[in-house]
Amino acid sequence: MRRTCAAVVGSMMGIGLATALAAAQAPLHDSQYSDADIAYGAALYASRCVTCHGTQGDAIGGVNLRSGTFRNAVIDRDLERFIRTGSPAGMPAFTLDAAEMSGIVAYLRNMNAFDTAPVKTAKAGDVARGREIFNGKGACASCHRVGPTGSIVAPNLSDIGAARSAGSIQRSLIDPTSQMMPVNRPVRVVGNDGAVVNGRRLNEDTYSLQILDEVGNLRSFLKADLKEFRISMTSPMPSYKSILSGDELADVLAYLLSLKGQI
């Protein structure tokens, strides 16, 4: 990403006039940016961009990343598109996962208000300590799986760092229900015989339902054989806001962000 930031501020000549006019009337930013995404983006900048652009973002002539103004990249999608496609002016195309892209865009949009002093060493936390907390104090592995280890009762987290942004993962740790995806909502079924099964829905069609129960067994049901099928809107995962300290949460976040599906 050495030239990513320069290219973001660069010509973007491939964007058509119609697109530019539409973007000019759109909000400057697509959404608010979480502190976690900005900090993660700062860490990415420090490791990949600072050599060329410097801590102030103005080491390249004619480019001032801290200005907050981008010549043609009006909205975030413009930035993302340009980072992915590159520029004939010298920027190569970059392949960033969802978390990395969210982070670098959030940091670029907020660089002018971000304290540059900690950029050299800014990290979301310590990966090794986060792994220890995940498997120890946090007891996360009792429900989640990472690679070949852990439980399959809750969603597999082996690639969570590539699929979710830093802000989304952080909110999941503090307020799990707010980030729960529909496919992961817990379900309760009661058969016509009165048997109760709680678990996580895996597949559903008009006539049948497959869930993973609380001990990890795959269970299949015909809806005609159920007298109750209820989907909960509340996550069974506890909030770690009062379980872990701020530093411990940062370490767990760093560990989860490191999970890119290559275990």
N, C-alpha and C positions, 0 to 999 in steps of 0.2 A: 504494500500500500504506500510505498515511498512517494509516489506522485499523485496519489488519490486526491488529496485535498487541493492540490494545484489544479487538477483537472476539473474538480467540482466547481472551482471559481473560474475556470477557463471558458473557452468560446462556446461550447455546446451548440455548434453551428448546425448540427443535424436536426435540431428541433424546428419544426415548421412554424410559419407565421401564425397559423390558426391555433396551434397548441400554445404558442407564446401569449396570444391575446386572451385565450381562455384562462391560462395560468395567472395572467396579470390581474384578473378579477377574482381569483380564488384567495382564501385566507393565506397569510404568509406561511403559517405552519399548519400541518394537518391535525395536530393534537398537542396536548401538553406533554412535557417530557419528564419522566420520573428521575429522581436523584440517582437511582441505581443505574439507569441507562446512561445518564450523563457521565457518571464516574467510570462505568465500563468503557464508554467511548474514549474517555481521557486516558485510560490505560492502553487502549488500542493505539491511540495517537502517539503516546509516549514510546511505544515499542516499534511502531511502523512508520510514523510520519515525522517525528521530531528531528531526525537527522537532516532532512532536507528543509523543513519548514521552521525549525526552531521552536522553542517553548512559547514564543509570542505569535507564531503563525505568520511571520512577515519576513522570513529569511530569504524568500525567493522574490526577486524584483517584480513589482507590479501585482503581487499577490499579498493580500492581508486577510487572513482567515478570521481574525478577531473582529473584523468590521461588521460581521453579521449580514453583509450584503453580498449576494451572489449574482453575477452579471445576468445569467439567463435561468439559473435554477431557482425558480420562484417558490415552488412547493416541494415537499419532501420527495415525492415520486420522481421529480426531475433529478434530484441529487442521487437517488437510488439508481435510476436509469443510467445516469452518466457514469457512476462508479462501476456499474456492471458492463457497460459497453466500451468505455475508454474514449480516447480522443486521438485524432491524427496528429495533434500538436505534441504528442509524446507520452500521454498516459496510457498504459496498458489496461486491458479489461481485468477486473477483479471479481472473483467468486467469493462472496461473503455469505455466511449462513444468516438466518433471521436475527439471532441475537447480536451478531457483529454489526450487521447493517443498521439495526435499531440503535445500537450504541454509538456508532460513528456519526450517524445523522444527528442524534440527540446532542452529542458533544459539539459538532460543528455549528448547530443552531444556537448553542448556549456558550460558545467559547468566549465571547466578549464579556460574559458575566461570571466566568468560572475562574477561580483562583489558580493562577498558573504555577504557583510555588510548589504544590504537591504533585504536579504532573509527572515529574521525573520518576517518582516512586509510587504513584497512585495505583492502588489495587483494590479490587472489590473485597479482598480477604485473602486468606491463605488456603490453598487447595488441600494441602496435606492435613492441616488441622480440621478443615471442613469434612474431609473423608472420615476422620476419626469421630467427629461429632455425629455424622450421618449414621455410622454403624454403631456408635456407642450411646452417648447421652440422648441424642435425638430419637434413637430407636426407629429410624426411618426404614431400615432394611427389614423390619418386621412386617412391613406392608408392601414396600416397593422393591423392585428388582433393578440391579445395575449389572449389565453383562450377565455372567453365569451365576451370580450370587444374589440372594435376597428372596423376597416373597413375590408371588404373582397376584396377590389379592388386590393390590392397588395398581395403577398404571405403571408400566415399565418406564424408567427414567434414563435408560442408556443413551438416548440422544436428546435429552431435554435441553441441553445447552445450545443445540443447533436449531431447535424448533421454537423455543420461547425466548422472549426478550428478558433482559436482566430485571426490568421493572415488573414484568408479569410473574417471574419466578419469585421475586421478593414479596409481591403481594400474596402469592400462594402460601408462603410461609407464615405471613402475618394474618391474612384473612382468606383461608382456603376456599370458602364458599364463593367468594367474589370472582375467583378464577377457574371454577370448576366447569369443565366442558360438558355439554349435554351427554356425550357418549360415556362419560365417567360418572354420571349420577347414580347413586346407590338405589337399588330396587328391593322391594319386598313382595314376595308372592305367597299366596295361601292357596293350597290345593283344595279340591272339593272334599278331600279326606281330612282337611284341617291342618295338614303339615305346613309349617312355615319355613321359608327359605329366604335369607337375606344375602345380598351379594351385589356384584357389579354387572350391568348389562353389557354383553358382548355383541349380540346380534338379535335382530327382531324383524319379523315380517308380519303380514296380516294374520297368520294363523299360529305362529310359533315364536318361542322366545328362548334364547340361550344366555345363561348368566354364569359368572364365576362366583361360587359361594364363598363364605367367610373363611373357609379352610383351604381354598384354592381348587376345589373340584368343579369341573365343568358340568352344568346341569341344563337339561333341555326340557321344555314344557310345551304342551299344546295349550293354547289359550282357552280352548273349550273345556279343559280340565281344571281351570283356575276359577276360584270364586273371588279372588282379590289379586290385583296387580297394581302396585303403587310405586311411583317414581319420586324419590325424595329430592328436594331442591336444596338441601343442606349437606355440606360435605362432612363425612365422618372423620376427616383429618383434623387434629387439634391445631389451634393457633399456637405458634411458637413464640409469640410476642412476650409472654410471661414465663416461658420455659427456658429460653436461651437469652443470653445477654446480647447487646448490640454487636459486639465483636464476634461472638459465636455465630450470629445470624449472617454477618458479612462473610465469615469463613465458609459456612454452608452454601451460601450463594456462589462464592467463588468455585467451590467444588462442583456444584450443579452446572454452572456455566462451562466447566471443563469437559462435561460429558457430551461428546460429539458423535457417539455411535461407534467409536473405535476403541473398544475395551480390550 
